[in-house]
Amino acid sequence: MTFTNPDPEPERTTGLEPGGGVPPGETPPAESSLPEAGPREVHNPTKGWAKGPLAVILVVTVLVAAFFLAFALALIL
């Protein structure tokens, strides 16, 4: 793997003041991405939703929908 410096060269970058500052009204240079930004995370892989919380959410959703349906029927009758 080769590492390239993502920082711009101050001598060739327009709009930079001496010392690397950006004057008011200028857009600072864009950041580049770093492919070697951090270690690969292998100890905590994602597994998606657990069955328990998903079942609770579905049950609560069905109960709320049934309540509003019963309330609407009570208003009509």
DSSP file with accessible surface (Angstrom, degrees, kcal/mol):
  #  RESIDUE AA STRUCTURE BP1 BP2  ACC     N-H-->O    O-->H-N    N-H-->O    O-->H-N    TCO  KAPPA ALPHA  PHI   PSI    X-CA   Y-CA   Z-CA
    1    1 A M              0   0  211      0, 0.0     2,-0.4     0, 0.0     0, 0.0   0.000 360.0 360.0 360.0 138.3    0.0    0.0    0.0
    2    2 A T        -     0   0  121      2,-0.0     2,-0.5     0, 0.0     0, 0.0  -0.870 360.0-143.8-109.5 144.4    1.2    3.5   -0.8
    3    3 A F        -     0   0  139     -2,-0.4     2,-0.4    33,-0.0     0, 0.0  -0.917  12.0-165.6-109.8 126.5    0.2    6.5    1.3
    4    4 A T        -     0   0  109     -2,-0.5    -2,-0.0     2,-0.0     3,-0.0  -0.921  28.0-114.3-109.9 140.5   -0.3    9.8   -0.4
    5    5 A N        -     0   0  111     -2,-0.4    -2,-0.0     1,-0.2     0, 0.0  -0.566  20.6-159.6 -73.6 121.9   -0.5   13.0    1.6
    6    6 A P        +     0   0   41      0, 0.0    26,-0.2     0, 0.0    -1,-0.2   0.621  60.5 103.1 -79.7 -11.1   -4.0   14.4    1.3
    7    7 A D  S    S-     0   0  113      1,-0.1    -2,-0.1    24,-0.1    24,-0.1  -0.492  76.2-118.1 -73.6 140.0   -3.0   18.0    2.3
    8    8 A P        -     0   0   58      0, 0.0    -1,-0.1     0, 0.0     5,-0.1  -0.362  28.9-104.3 -72.8 156.2   -2.7   20.5   -0.6
    9    9 A E    >>  -     0   0  100      1,-0.2     3,-1.1    -2,-0.0     4,-1.1  -0.721  25.8-146.7 -80.2 119.7    0.6   22.1   -1.4
   10   10 A P  T 34 S+     0   0   78      0, 0.0     3,-0.2     0, 0.0     6,-0.2   0.821  95.2  57.8 -60.4 -30.0    0.4   25.6    0.0
   11   11 A E  T 34 S+     0   0  159      1,-0.2    -2,-0.0    -3,-0.0     5,-0.0   0.817 115.6  34.9 -69.4 -29.1    2.6   27.0   -2.8
   12   12 A R  T <4 S+     0   0  195     -3,-1.1     2,-0.6     2,-0.1    -1,-0.2   0.466  95.9  95.6-105.1  -3.2    0.3   25.7   -5.5
   13   13 A T    ><  -     0   0   35     -4,-1.1     3,-0.8    -3,-0.2     2,-0.1  -0.792  68.8-137.2 -94.2 124.1   -3.1   26.2   -3.8
   14   14 A T  T 3  S+     0   0  130     -2,-0.6     3,-0.1     1,-0.2    -2,-0.1  -0.466  80.8  30.0 -77.6 150.5   -4.9   29.4   -4.6
   15   15 A G  T 3  S+     0   0   28      1,-0.3     2,-0.4    -2,-0.1    -1,-0.2   0.464  85.1 124.3  87.1   0.1   -6.6   31.4   -1.9
   16   16 A L    <   -     0   0   42     -3,-0.8    -1,-0.3    -6,-0.2     6,-0.2  -0.779  50.6-143.2 -96.1 138.5   -4.3   30.5    0.9
   17   17 A E    >   -     0   0   96      4,-3.1     3,-2.2    -2,-0.4     4,-0.3  -0.473  45.0 -71.7 -85.3 165.1   -2.6   33.1    3.0
   18   18 A P  T 3  S+     0   0  136      0, 0.0     3,-0.4     0, 0.0    -1,-0.2  -0.358 126.7  32.7 -56.8 134.1    0.9   32.6    4.3
   19   19 A G  T 3  S-     0   0   91      1,-0.2    -2,-0.0    -3,-0.1    -3,-0.0   0.360 129.4 -80.6  95.6  -4.9    0.7   30.0    7.1
   20   20 A G  S <  S+     0   0   41     -3,-2.2    -1,-0.2     1,-0.2     2,-0.0   0.525  84.4 143.2  92.7   4.1   -2.2   28.1    5.5
   21   21 A G        -     0   0   31     -3,-0.4    -4,-3.1    -4,-0.3    -1,-0.2  -0.320  46.6-129.1 -75.0 161.5   -5.0   30.4    6.5
   22   22 A V        -     0   0   56     -6,-0.2    -6,-0.2     4,-0.1     3,-0.1  -0.949  21.2-128.5-112.3 125.0   -8.0   31.1    4.3
   23   23 A P    >   -     0   0   32      0, 0.0     3,-1.8     0, 0.0     0, 0.0  -0.307  41.2 -81.8 -68.7 157.7   -9.0   34.8    3.8
   24   24 A P  T 3  S+     0   0  131      0, 0.0     3,-0.1     0, 0.0     0, 0.0  -0.307 117.3  24.9 -59.0 138.0  -12.6   35.8    4.4
   25   25 A G  T 3  S+     0   0   88      1,-0.3     2,-0.3    -3,-0.1    -3,-0.0   0.291  97.1 113.2  90.7  -9.9  -14.9   35.1    1.4
   26   26 A E    <   -     0   0   95     -3,-1.8    -1,-0.3   -11,-0.1    -4,-0.1  -0.676  67.2-125.3 -93.9 149.6  -12.6   32.3    0.0
   27   27 A T        -     0   0  120     -2,-0.3     3,-0.1    -3,-0.1    -1,-0.0  -0.806  29.4-124.5 -90.6 126.8  -13.7   28.6   -0.1
   28   28 A P        -     0   0   80      0, 0.0   -13,-0.0     0, 0.0    -7,-0.0  -0.309  37.8 -87.0 -67.2 156.9  -11.2   26.4    1.7
   29   29 A P        -     0   0   58      0, 0.0     2,-0.1     0, 0.0   -16,-0.0  -0.312  50.4-103.5 -63.1 149.1   -9.7   23.5   -0.3
   30   30 A A        -     0   0   95     -3,-0.1     2,-0.3     1,-0.1    -3,-0.0  -0.348  31.2-116.3 -73.3 152.3  -11.6   20.3   -0.3
   31   31 A E        -     0   0  190     -2,-0.1     2,-0.3   -24,-0.1    -1,-0.1  -0.628  23.9-137.2 -84.0 148.0  -10.6   17.4    1.9
   32   32 A S        -     0   0   61     -2,-0.3     2,-0.2   -26,-0.2    -1,-0.0  -0.690  24.8-105.2 -99.4 159.1   -9.6   14.2    0.2
   33   33 A S        -     0   0  107     -2,-0.3     3,-0.1     1,-0.0    -1,-0.1  -0.497  23.9-138.8 -81.2 154.5  -10.7   10.8    1.4
   34   34 A L    >   -     0   0   78     -2,-0.2     3,-1.2     1,-0.1     4,-0.1  -0.929  10.4-167.3-114.8 109.1   -8.3    8.5    3.2
   35   35 A P  T 3  S+     0   0  110      0, 0.0     3,-0.3     0, 0.0    -1,-0.1   0.832  93.6  49.1 -65.4 -26.8   -8.6    4.9    2.3
   36   36 A E  T 3  S+     0   0   76      1,-0.2   -33,-0.0    -3,-0.1    -3,-0.0  -0.178  74.9 131.9-100.4  40.9   -6.4    4.0    5.3
   37   37 A A  S <  S-     0   0   80     -3,-1.2    -1,-0.2     1,-0.1    -4,-0.0   0.805  72.6 -16.8 -68.3 -30.9   -8.5    6.1    7.7
   38   38 A G  S    S-     0   0   55     -3,-0.3    -1,-0.1    -4,-0.1     2,-0.1  -0.985  80.5 -70.2-163.8 172.8   -8.9    3.5   10.4
   39   39 A P        -     0   0  131      0, 0.0     2,-0.4     0, 0.0    -2,-0.0  -0.363  53.8-101.8 -73.5 152.9   -8.7   -0.2   11.2
   40   40 A R        -     0   0  218      1,-0.1     2,-0.8    -2,-0.1     0, 0.0  -0.596  36.0-130.5 -72.2 129.7  -11.1   -2.7    9.8
   41   41 A E        +     0   0  117     -2,-0.4    -1,-0.1     1,-0.2    -3,-0.0  -0.743  45.5 149.8 -90.5 114.3  -13.7   -3.5   12.5
   42   42 A V        +     0   0   94     -2,-0.8    -1,-0.2     3,-0.1    -2,-0.0   0.561  59.4  69.4-116.8 -14.9  -14.1   -7.2   12.9
   43   43 A H  S    S+     0   0  156      1,-0.2    -2,-0.1     0, 0.0    -1,-0.0   0.635 106.0  37.4 -84.3 -11.2  -15.0   -7.6   16.6
   44   44 A N  S    S+     0   0  107      2,-0.0    -1,-0.2     0, 0.0    -3,-0.1  -0.454  75.4 176.6-137.5  64.5  -18.5   -6.1   16.3
   45   45 A P        -     0   0   74      0, 0.0     2,-0.2     0, 0.0    -3,-0.1  -0.361  36.0-107.4 -70.6 149.1  -20.1   -7.0   13.0
   46   46 A T        +     0   0  139      1,-0.1    -2,-0.0    -2,-0.0     0, 0.0  -0.544  34.1 177.8 -76.0 140.6  -23.7   -5.9   12.3
   47   47 A K        -     0   0  188      1,-0.3    -1,-0.1    -2,-0.2     2,-0.1   0.313  38.0-122.7-123.7   3.3  -26.3   -8.6   12.4
   48   48 A G        -     0   0   67      2,-0.0    -1,-0.3     0, 0.0     2,-0.2  -0.331  59.4 -15.6  84.8-169.5  -29.5   -6.6   11.8
   49   49 A W        -     0   0  181      1,-0.1     2,-0.1    -2,-0.1     0, 0.0  -0.468  67.1-123.5 -72.2 140.3  -32.5   -6.3   14.0
   50   50 A A     >  -     0   0   62     -2,-0.2     4,-1.5     1,-0.1     5,-0.2  -0.444  21.0-119.8 -76.9 156.4  -33.0   -8.8   16.8
   51   51 A K  H  > S+     0   0  187      1,-0.2     4,-2.3     2,-0.2     5,-0.2   0.875 106.0  57.2 -67.9 -37.5  -36.2  -10.8   16.8
   52   52 A G  H  > S+     0   0   46      2,-0.2     4,-2.3     1,-0.2     5,-0.2   0.970 109.4  40.4 -62.1 -57.2  -37.4   -9.6   20.2
   53   53 A P  H  > S+     0   0   67      0, 0.0     4,-2.3     0, 0.0    -1,-0.2   0.897 115.7  52.5 -62.2 -35.8  -37.4   -5.8   19.6
   54   54 A L  H  X S+     0   0   78     -4,-1.5     4,-2.2     1,-0.2    -2,-0.2   0.920 109.4  49.1 -66.3 -39.7  -38.8   -6.3   16.1
   55   55 A A  H  X S+     0   0   52     -4,-2.3     4,-2.5     2,-0.2    -1,-0.2   0.912 110.5  50.8 -65.6 -40.4  -41.7   -8.4   17.5
   56   56 A V  H  X S+     0   0   92     -4,-2.3     4,-2.6     1,-0.2     5,-0.2   0.927 110.2  49.6 -63.5 -43.5  -42.4   -5.8   20.2
   57   57 A I  H  X S+     0   0   79     -4,-2.3     4,-2.3     1,-0.2    -1,-0.2   0.922 112.1  48.0 -61.7 -43.1  -42.5   -3.0   17.6
   58   58 A L  H  X S+     0   0  102     -4,-2.2     4,-2.4     2,-0.2    -2,-0.2   0.916 111.8  49.4 -65.3 -41.6  -44.9   -5.0   15.4
   59   59 A V  H  X S+     0   0   87     -4,-2.5     4,-2.5     2,-0.2    -2,-0.2   0.933 111.9  48.0 -64.5 -44.8  -47.2   -5.9   18.3
   60   60 A V  H  X S+     0   0   77     -4,-2.6     4,-2.5     1,-0.2     5,-0.2   0.920 111.3  51.6 -62.6 -40.5  -47.4   -2.3   19.5
   61   61 A T  H  X S+     0   0   82     -4,-2.3     4,-2.4    -5,-0.2    -1,-0.2   0.924 110.8  47.3 -62.1 -44.4  -48.1   -1.2   15.9
   62   62 A V  H  X S+     0   0   97     -4,-2.4     4,-2.6     2,-0.2    -1,-0.2   0.912 112.0  50.4 -65.0 -40.9  -50.9   -3.7   15.5
   63   63 A L  H  X S+     0   0  115     -4,-2.5     4,-2.3     2,-0.2    -2,-0.2   0.915 111.1  48.1 -65.3 -40.4  -52.4   -2.7   18.9
   64   64 A V  H  X S+     0   0   72     -4,-2.5     4,-2.3     2,-0.2     5,-0.2   0.928 112.8  48.5 -65.7 -43.1  -52.4    1.0   18.0
   65   65 A A  H  X S+     0   0   62     -4,-2.4     4,-2.2    -5,-0.2    -2,-0.2   0.916 111.6  49.8 -63.3 -40.9  -54.0    0.4   14.6
   66   66 A A  H  X S+     0   0   54     -4,-2.6     4,-2.7     2,-0.2     5,-0.2   0.898 109.2  52.7 -65.5 -38.6  -56.7   -1.8   16.2
   67   67 A F  H  X S+     0   0  125     -4,-2.3     4,-2.6     2,-0.2    -2,-0.2   0.944 111.3  45.1 -61.2 -48.2  -57.4    1.0   18.8
   68   68 A F  H  X S+     0   0  122     -4,-2.3     4,-2.3     2,-0.2    -1,-0.2   0.867 112.8  51.5 -66.9 -33.6  -57.9    3.6   16.1
   69   69 A L  H  X S+     0   0  113     -4,-2.2     4,-2.3    -5,-0.2    -2,-0.2   0.940 112.3  45.9 -66.4 -43.7  -60.0    1.2   14.0
   70   70 A A  H  X S+     0   0   58     -4,-2.7     4,-2.3     2,-0.2    -2,-0.2   0.898 112.4  51.3 -66.1 -39.1  -62.2    0.5   17.1
   71   71 A F  H  X S+     0   0  111     -4,-2.6     4,-1.8    -5,-0.2    -1,-0.2   0.918 110.3  49.0 -63.9 -42.0  -62.4    4.2   17.9
   72   72 A A  H  X S+     0   0   45     -4,-2.3     4,-1.8     1,-0.2    -2,-0.2   0.908 111.8  48.8 -65.6 -40.8  -63.5    5.0   14.3
   73   73 A L  H  X S+     0   0   92     -4,-2.3     4,-2.2     1,-0.2    -1,-0.2   0.882 109.1  53.3 -66.4 -35.8  -66.1    2.3   14.4
   74   74 A A  H  < S+     0   0   70     -4,-2.3    -1,-0.2     1,-0.2    -2,-0.2   0.869 108.8  49.5 -66.7 -35.5  -67.4    3.6   17.7
   75   75 A L  H  < S+     0   0  128     -4,-1.8    -1,-0.2     1,-0.2    -2,-0.2   0.864 111.7  48.4 -70.3 -35.4  -67.8    7.1   16.3
   76   76 A I  H  <        0   0  132     -4,-1.8    -2,-0.2    -5,-0.2    -1,-0.2   0.906 360.0 360.0 -71.8 -41.2  -69.7    5.8   13.3
   77   77 A L     <        0   0  177     -4,-2.2    -3,-0.1    -5,-0.2    -4,-0.1   0.505 360.0 360.0 -83.5 360.0  -72.1    3.6   15.3
